[in-house]
Amino acid sequence: MAAVKIVVDVMLKPEILDPQGQAVSNALPSLGFAPASSLRIGKHVELELEASDEQAALEQAEKMAETLLANPVIEDYTVRLA
């Protein structure tokens, strides 16, 4: 078994409103930054998993993302090697 580093990125689906992203976008001009034409906020999760190979680690992380790390009803996620 080897340690495999995995990254899971979770974002709200495009059709779901992002109030946190909207708040940050609205604050940018008042802080002296140029307005953003689009800004969405998500989660970046880094895992180190013990697995027999990279594929097994990716499959395990995929199940974790679907079950716990993301809400598949309102969020999309990607799983990749770090």
N, C-alpha and C positions, 0 to 999 in steps of 0.2 A: 504494500500500500504506500502510495506517495501523496504528499500534500499538493493539491491543485488549487490555484487561485482563480476564482470566478468573479465576474462582475455582473450584477443584475441592475438594469436601469428601468425605472417604473415612471410612467407619465400618464396623466389623465388622457382619456381618449379625446380626439379633436372636437367632438360634439359636446363634451362636458365643459361647463363653465369652470374657470380657474380663478377663484377670488383672490388667492394669494398672489398669483402672477399678475392679476389686474392691479392689486394694491402696489406692488413693486413698480409696475409699469407707470402708474400714475405718479409715483414719488420721484421718478428719475428727473424730470424737468425741474422740480423744485430743489433738487440737489445739484443742479448745474450740468446735468448730463443731457445728451440729445435724447429725444423720445424714441422708444423702441416701437417698431411697427408690429412686432409680435413678441410676447414674452410669456412663457409657461414654466412653471416650477414643478419638479418631480423629485424622485428619490434615487440615490445612487448607493447601492449596497455592494460591499466587497466581502467575499467569503473565501475561506481557505478550508477545503474539504479533503478528507482522507478518502481516496478511491483507488481502485485497481488501475484505472487509466483515465485520460482526459474525458473521453466520451461518457464514462460512467459518472464522473463528477458533473458534467454538463446535464445529464439526465436527472441526477439528484437535485441539482439547483433548479432545473425547470419545474420539478414537482414542488419544490419549496416556494418558488415564485407564484405558481398557480394556487397553492393552498394557503400561504401565509403572507408572503411579501407584497402581493398585489391583489387588488379586488378586480377580477377579470370582467365584472359587469361594467365598471367605469374606468378601468385603467388598462393600458397596454404595457407590456414589458419585453425586454430583450435580455437574453442570457448569453454571455460570451466568456472566453478565457481572458484573464487579466494580462 
